[in-house]
């Protein structure tokens, strides 16, 4: 990176001169193509730090030339308020995007890839407390996480595991509502028995103060380990989690955090509904594979709430986990960075968790993140925080300011409509100016997205995720701005499944926006065909609206929720085992495993298996000198190429069964890594655009079909429920108003659950 630093200074001086240099449109166009050419040359060596700096500097030249032109040439006259006010708001949205672009360039200029250090002698290893905070999660989900935590490779006398149950607190067990109290008592007794059976610690505090942060701080009071590990209730760690993380604390006495990525076994609602989970990088991979590594360069990688190891000594300096905002993780990291502590990011998937399965829970989760980050921005003001270095201030400000994206995204979505329907000229430019500045800037932006994030993000996917969140997060932002202290922590619903395909309860605004943009597209086409001389601005705006329409069409696919019956997510295993059926031992290969069962391939001839009278068997898996065994029941059979694959469900749900699940699913970290790498394949802009255009068409039609089916079902149901009356001696059904579906949640900031 040294050579890159030396080159950055003259490149920056040259860039500043080029940004401010006045020139004709033809010269601007020539400059833009020249700069793009230099960028594309720099992109040929993505791993070379010198070429990376050159590429980022010249991309910044195009962006800032656009910003300079946009500021000095395109704003409407201030004496025309109907044009100027919306025009200036659009301008502010674009300047926000330019600022975030600059910050992102700074963040990822030199991402770090950490190597695992040696942990040292066993006798010198620190003691570790594992906290698993829980609120309303299912006992079986918790049992798998507890079993995986118990299975971690670490001296057992130095490892303590705590289930911190906020669903069975004393306040809940004594609640005046008997339904609440009975449910809490049952949960308390069930989880207490589970922890006793699995030989881990159970703790429920007196009352639910300060949400997750308060629960974790209660864990600090009842434990004394030198290091604290936090796993969410659905985040099961691999066996080597501590081997990959603990050694860093031996190297740096001022290290407070080792954060690892969150890897998910199931698709989020967009991945499920667009059917991309198996082949497209997940949305979070850009953050965990690129941005967190970039933040690590500046000692700014932060706590993400789970899959992390923290030093107790550091937490004691801030009185534990911070709880002023509803994103206690980032707030805690900010407080400790301000005190001079260090953080490290390890880019290896070391846990496997679950994402929200429904669109409602997905939006609720993102609303909490949005509100919490903006709380930190307003209440903590990281860009002015004492104790942070300048790079840390830039990084934290950028992380928090990112969540203002709904304001810019909605501005870009609705601005074209002002000209199409009302002829308000909020953006002054002709075709040549637009091509010389805006088009080359857009080409540069898409090229940089591919260069920096192409391995982990397909073209147009960022725009899609931002749009589907913006519709409801706009209200969340307003709620925080009105009262930064009002939003409260709520728990993300997990483990849900849909038994039939249907529209999300939140679908209405997405349909309204889609049809509004469709009407604008039709009307702009009408204007182009009928106006004697269609203005160049009309052509620009019509194309802009068409892109927005495509985005809105693809988004309809996100809220048209597909049926999902698989409750237990599988992982490929490929392990030899012995299966006992009656008194016969069979050599088998376990092809995959889930928390519900295993898929088996018989090495030799398969025995006769009967579904009518399900075959019972016992499986033995060996690890070193240890034998892990569990009972199963035959459930299904399928053909894979020329081999028969037999499905077996676990016969009982005992602690031994959960330990076997942990052994099969989480003993080998490379299984998660391989699955991650298979999806991280670059897609070029033209492939991504064609793929996205296809979604825009097919997914909007699918959503409309779901909507038509919903209307048809409603009409049929209304006639089935109608009372029968006599009319001219004939029995006639009197239609009643259609039954109202369960009301969708009102997504106000303080009411959202995450």
N, C-alpha and C positions, 0 to 999 in steps of 0.2 A: 504493500500500500504506500510505501515511501515515495516511489516514483510518481504515483498518482497524486500525492499531496503537492509535489513540486509542479506538476503539470496543471493542477487545479488553479493556481494563482494566475499564470499568464492566460489560461483559457477563460478564467473569470473576467479578467481585464478586457480581453477581446470581446467576450460576450456582452459586457456592459456597453462597450462602444457600439457594437452592432445593434443593441436594443434601442439606443437613443438616436441612432443615425437616421436623419430624414432621407427618404428615397421615394422614387416613383413606384407605381404599381408593378411595372415591368421589372424594375430592379428588385422589388420585394419578392416577386414570384421567383426570379432567378436565385436570390439569396435563400429562399425557403427550400428550393430543390437542392441547392448546394449543401445546405445544412443537413437536409434529410439524407443525402448521399453519404456525408461524413458519419451520421448516426448509424446508417446501415452497415458501414464498414466496421465501426466500433462494435456493433452487435455480433459480428462474426467470431469474436473472442469473449464469450460471456464470463469466463473464469479468470480473465486477465483484469486486475484491478485498474491498471492504467487506461485500458480501453473502456472500462466501465465508467470511469470518471469523465473521459472525453464524451462518451455517449450521453451521460446525464447533463453535462454542461451545454451541449449543443441542442438537446431536447428543451432545456430551459430557455435557450435563446429564442426558439420558435414560440414557446408559450408566452414569454415576456414581450416579444414583438407583437403578438396578438393582443395581450393585455394593454400595451401602450396604445395601439391603434383603437382598441375597443373603448379606451378611456377618452381619447382625444378626438375621435372622428364619428362615432356611431350613436352617441346619446342624443335623444330628442331635445328640442329647445325647451328650456326651463319655463318659458312663457306659455307653453302648451301643456298644462298640468295633466290632461287626460292621456297624453302620450308620455309625458316625462315621468310621472309617478310609477306606472307599471314598468316603464323602460328602465328606470333606475333600480327598481327591485330586481329585475332580471339581471342587470349589470352586477348588483351586489352578489347574486347567486353565482355568477360566473367568477367573480373575484374570490369568493370563498373556495370555489373549486381550484383556482390557480394557487391559492395559499396552501390548500391541502396537498396539491401536486408537489409543491416545493418541499413541504414537510416530509412527504412520503419519499421523495428523492433522498433527502437527508437521512431518513431512517434506514434505508436499505442500500446505502452507498457501499457498505462492506459487511454483509452478513457473516456471522461467525458460525463455524461448525465445530462444536466441542468434542474432544476425545475423553473417554471415560478414564479418570485417574484410578490408581490403585487404592483400595480401601485401607491397606496397612494390616498389621497383625490383628488377629481376632480378639486378643486380650485388650487391645487399645481402642476397639470400636466404641463409639458413643451409644448410650442407651436411647431407644427410639419408642415414642408413643404414637400410635396410629389412632387418629380421630375419624370416626365415621358418623357425621351428623345426620340425623333422620327426623322427618316430621310425619309424613303420612304414607310412606312407601310400604309396599307389600312385604310380609315377613320372608317370603321365598327369595325376593330380590335382595334383601339384606343378607340372607343366609349365604348367597353366592359370593357377595362382596366380602363378608367376614371370612369365609373359607379361603378365598384368594389371598386375603391379607395374612391369614395364619400360615399360608403355604409359602410366603416370601422367604427367600434364602437369607437367613440372618440368625445369629445365635439366639436361641429361644429365651435364654435368661436375660437378654437385653432388649426384648421386643414385647411390648404390651399393647393390646388392642382394646379400644373403647368404642362401644356403640352409645352415642349421645342422643338419646331419644327425646325430642321435643314434642312428640305426639302423646306422650304419657306422663306429662308433668303433673306435679301435685295440684296445681291450679286447675288443670283440665279434669283430673280425677275427682275433684271436689266441685266441679262446675254446677251452677244452679239448674242448668238444663240437664235433665236426667239422660237424654239421648247422648249428649256430649260426654257426660261423666261415665256412663256405661261403656261407650266405645273406647274412651281413654283407659279405663280400668282393664278392659279385655286386652287392649294393645299392650299395656304395661306388663301384664302377666305373661302374655304370649312371648314378647321379646325378651323378657327376663329369663324365661325358661329356655328360649333359644340360645341365649348367651351362656347360660349355665351348661347346656349340653355341648356347646362348642368351645367352652373354656376360654371365654373372653369376658371383659368387664362390661357391665350394663350400668348406665347412669341416666336418670331423668331428674332434671332440676326442679326447683319449686314453681317457677313460672316462666313464661316465654318472653323475657325482656330482651330487646335488641336483636331479635331474630337469630339468624345463623351466627353472627358475630358473638352474640351473647352466649349461645350454646357452646361455641368453641372456647370462649373465655372460661366457661364453667369447666370444660375439660382440662384447661390449664391448671385450675385450682385443685383438681383431684388426681393429678399425675405429676411426675417429676423427671421425665426423660429429657436428655440433653437436646434431642431433636424431636420435632413434631411433624408427623405426616398427616395430611388431610386428604381423604377420599370422599367424594359425594357418595350417596347411598347406592347409586347404580354404577359406580366406577370401580370395576374389579381390576386389581393390579396384576401384572405378570410376575413370575417368580423372581426375576432379576431386578425388580424395581429398585430395591435398596442398594444392590451392587452397582447399579448405574448412577446413583445419585449421592450416596453418603460420602464417597471419597473426596468430593469437592470441598466439603467442610474442613477436611484435614489440611487442604492446601491454603485456605484463606480464613484467618481468624475473624475477619470482618464480613464474612459471607452470611447473609440472613436467609437466602432463598435459593433453592434449586427447583425450577419449574419445568415440567414436561408437558407435551401436547395432550390434548383431549382427543382421543380416537373413539369413533362411534361404530357400533355393530349394526345399527339400523339407519335407514334413510330419514332425513328430515322431510316435512310435507312436500316441499318442492321436488326433491329428488324422487320421492315415492310417486307423486302424481305425474311427473314428467318421465318417470321410468329411466332415470340416469344413474342410479346409485352404483351399479356394478361397473360402469365404464367412465364416469365423469368424476374428476376430483371434487370432494365435498367442499362446501362453502368455507368451512373453518380452516381448510388446509392452507389457504393463502396467508391467513394470520399466523398459524402455528409453524408453517414451513419456511416462510419468508420474513414476515414482519417481526415476529418475536426474535428471530436470529439477528435481524437488523438492529432491534432495540438492545440486544445483548452487547453489541459493539460499543454502545454508549452507556453501559451499566444502567439500562432503563427497562430491561425485561421485567415484567411485573407478575404478581401473584394472580392466578386465574380461578381461585376458589377451590381447586381440587387438583389431584395428581402432582402435589408439590411437597417438598420437605423444607421446614423452617427451623431456625435456631431459636430455642427457648430464651436464651440469654438476650437475643435481639428483641423478641416480643415483650420481654419484661421492661424494656426501656420505653415502650409506648403503652404500657398497661394492657398488653394483649392486642387482640384484633380490633381494628377500628370499626365503629358502628354508626357514624354520623350519617353516612349515605347508605343506600340499599345495595351498593356494590362494595361490600366490605373488603373484598380481595384487593382491588386496585387501590382503594383508600389506604389499606394497611401497608402495601408496598410503597406508596408515596410517602407515608409518614416515616418509614424506615430509611428510605433513600435520602430523605431530608436530614437524617441524623448521621449520614455518612456510611451506612451499611451498603453492602454489595449484593448483587443478584447474578445468577447464572441461568442460562436456558439450555436444556438438553433436548436436541431435536430427534428423539426416538419415541415411538408410540409404546408406552409402558403401562397403559391402562386401557380398558375397553369399557365404554359406557353406552348410555342410551340417550337419544335425542327426543324432543317432543314429536309425537306422531301425528297430532292433528294441527290444522292451521290455526285454530283458536289458541292452543297452548304455545305454538311457535311465536305468534304475535305477542302473546302475553310475556313470554320470556324476553323477547327483544325489547319490549317496552320497559321492562325492569332494567335491562342493561342501559338503554338509552337514558332513562331517568336518573339512574345511579351515576353514570358518567357525567351527566350535566350537573348533577348535584355537586360532584367533586370540582367541576370547572367553576361553578359559581361560589361555592362555600370555601373551597381550599385554594383556589386561584394558583394552580401549579406553575404558571408562567412567571409568578412573582414569589414563589415559595422560597424561604430561606433554607440554605443548606444544599440546594440542588446546583449541579453544574449547568452551564448554558445548554449543552446538548440534552441533558435530562429535562430541562424546562421545555425545550422545543418538542421533545418526544412526548412528554405527558400532556402538553397542551394539544398536540396533534391527536393523541389517542382520545382525549375528551371531546375535542371539537369535531371529530369525525361524525359524532352522533347528531350533528346538526344537518346531516345530509338530506333528511326529508324536506327541509325548506327549499333547498336548491333543486331537488328532484321534482317536486311538485311545480316549482316555477318553470322548469323546462317543459313540463308536461302541458301546462295550461297556457303558456305565453302565446303560442301560435294562434290560439283561438281568438285572441283579441284583434288580430289583423283579419283573420278569415271572416269572422262574423261582424266586426264593428269597424274594420279598416283603421284601427289605431296603429300608427307607425311608431312602435317602441324600439325598433332596431333599424338604424339608417345605414343602408349599404346597398351597392349594386352587385351584379353577378361577378364582375372582375375583382372588386374589392373582397367579396366573400370568398372567392377562390384563392386569392393571394394570401389572405390572412386566416380566415376561419377553416377552410378546407385543409390547408397544409397543417394547421394546428391539430385538427382532428386526426389526420393521417399520423402525425407525430405521436399523439396520445395513444392511439390504438397500437402503433408500433412499440411504444414503450410498455404498454400493458403486456403485450406478448413477450417482450424481452425480459421484463422483470418477473412476471407472474405466469407466463404461458404454460409452464409445467403444471401449475396448480389451479389455473382458472381459464375456462374456455371463453372465447369472445362473447360479449353481450350478457354474460351471466351476472357480473357485478351489477349491471344496470337493472336486470330483472329482480335480483334480490333487494336492491335499494327501493325500487318502485313498489313491490308488494308490501314492504314494511312501511313505506312513507305514508300510505293512505291512513293508517291508524297512529303511527308514531308522531305525526304532526300534532295531534291532540296531547300526546304525552309530553312533548316539548313545551307546549303552552302551559300545561299543568305545573311543570317544574319552574318555569319562569315566573308564574304567578306566586308560587309558594315553594321555594326550594326544599323546605323541611317537611313538606306534607307527604310525599310518596312513602309507602310502607312496603316492606319485604313480603313477598308471597312465593310459595313453592311451585316449581314447575311440575306439571302433571307428566308422568312417564308411564310406560307399560300399557298404553291404551291401544286398542285395535278397533277397526271399523268392520262391521259385518256386512256392509253393503256400500256400493259406490253412491256418493251423494254430494250435493253442494255444501260447502262450509256455511255455517250460520252467518259468517261475515261476508258473504258473496255480494250482497246488494251494491255497495259503492263501486266495486270493481266492474260490475255490469254497467252501471250508470256511466262511469268514465269511458268504458269501451264504446258504448253506443253514442256518447257525445263526440268522441273523436272520430267515429265512423261518419256521423252526420257532418262533421267539419271537413272530412276528406271528400265526401260527396259534394258538399257545397263549394269547396275550393276548386274541385274539378269543373263544376258548373261555371264558376266565375272565369276560370281560364278559357273555357270554350266560348263563353258568351260576351265577355268584355272585349271591346274593339281592340284595345292594346293592353294585354295582361302585363302588369308591372313585373319587373324582375324580382321585387320583394315578395310578390304573391307566389312566384314559383319556388323561391327559397323556403317560404313559410309552409307551403303545401307539402314539400318534401320532408320538412322537419316534422310536420304533423303525421305524415305517413309512417315515419320511423316510430313516433310515439304510439300510433295505432298498433303497429306490430308488437311493441312492448306490452301494451295493454292486452292484446290478444293472447300472447304467451302467458301472461299473468293469470288469465282465466283458467288456464290449465292447473295453476297452483291451488286455486280455490275449488276446483272440481275434484274432490277427494276420491281416490280409488279405494276399492275394497282391499283390506289387508287382514288376512286371517292368521298369518304367521306371528305367533306371540313370542316365540323363542328364536333368536337369531343364531345361525350356525357359523362355526369356524372350521376350516379344513384342519384335519389332525394328522392323518397318515401314520398311525401307530400300530405296531404289532401287539396283539393281546391274545389271551386264551379264553375261550368261551366254554363253560360247562353246561351241557344240555343233558339232563338225566345223569347218566354215569359216563358219558362220552365227552372227551375234550377235543375241541376244534380250534385250529389255528385261524385267527381272523385278523383283518386289517380294519381298524376304525377309521373310516373315511372322513367323517366330520362329527362334531359334537355340538350340542346346545344345552341350555339349562333344562330342556325337556326330554332329551334322549340322544341316541347315537345312531349313526348309519354304519352298517357292518358289511364288509365283503369277505366271504369265506375263501380261504386260500385253497383248500381242497374242495371236494364236492360238498355242496350245501345240503344240510339235513332237511327232512320234511318239516315244514313249518305250517301251522294251521291257524288261520285267522278266526275261524269259528270257535275254536278252543285254544286261545292264544298260548303259545309256547313260552314257558318261563325259563330263564337262564341266568347264569352268574358269569360275569366278566372279570378277568384278572389282568391288571396292567402293572408292569414292573418298572420301577425307577431305582436304578442302582440295586441295592439289596432289599429294597422295600417293595412290598406287594400291596397294591390298592385294588380292592374288589368291591363290586356292587351288583345288585340284582336288577334284571331288566325283563320286559315283557314284549313279545313280538307284536308289531303293529302294522307294518306295511312292507311292500316289495316293489321295486322299480328296476328298470334296466338302464345301465350306464355303459354305452357302447355294447360290448358282448358280455358284460359281467352283471350279475344280479346283485343289487344293493338292498339289504334288508334293514328296515327301520325298527329300532327297539326303544321303548320308553322306559324310564326309570320306574322300578316297581314300587318304591317307597321314597319318601322325602325325609331321610334321616341325616344327621350330621355327617355320617360316612358318605352318603350320596353327594352331599354338597362338597366335601373334600375331593371326591372323585371328579366332580364337575370342574373344580378349580384346577386339578391336575391335568385334565384333558384339554381344557380351553386356554389356560393361562400359564402353562409351564414353559412355553416357547415363544419368546418375544418376536422371533423372525416371522412367525405366522402373521402377526399384525403388520410388520414391516413390508412383507412381500405383497400383502393385499393392498397396502398403501401405494407401493411403487407401481403396481400393475395399472392403477388408475391415472397415474401422473404422466400422461402422454400429451405432448404439445399438439394443438390443433391450430392450423393457420386461420387467418382472418376470413378468407373466402369460404372455407369449409364451415367455420363457426357461424358466419352470416347466413349461409344457405340452410344450415341446421336450425337456426333460430327462426328464419322465415317460415320453415315448415311447421315449427311449433306454433307460430302465430296463427297459421291457418287451421291446423288440425286440432289444437287445444281449444281454440275459441269455439269451434264447431262441437267439440266434445262437451264443453261447459254448457253451451246452448241446448244440447241434447239432454243433459242432466236436468236443466231448468224446465224444458218441455215435459220431461217425465214427472217432475215434481208437481207441475201444474195439473197434469193429467191425473195423477194419484189424488191430488187435493179435490178435484172435481168429482171423481168416482166416489171418494170417501164421503163427500158432502151429500151425495144422493143415497148412499148406503145408510147414512145416519138420519136421513130426512124422515119426519113423521108422515104417516099415510092418512089421507083424508078422502072423503067421498065427494065426487064432482060429477053430477049427472049420472048417479048410480054407478060410477066407475071409481076404482081405487087409484089415486094419483099420488105420486111422491112429491112432496113439497121441498124443493132444495133449500138447504140452510147454508149460511155462510161457512166457508171452508174452515176446518179446524186450524187454529193457529199453532204453529210449531213452537217448541220451547224457545223462549226468547233468547236471542244471542246476547252475550255479555256486553254491557255498555262499557266500551273501552276508554274510560276516563283514567287519568294517571293514577289516582289513589286507589282505584278499584281493580287494577290489573293484577292478575297473578302471573308469575314468571314460569 
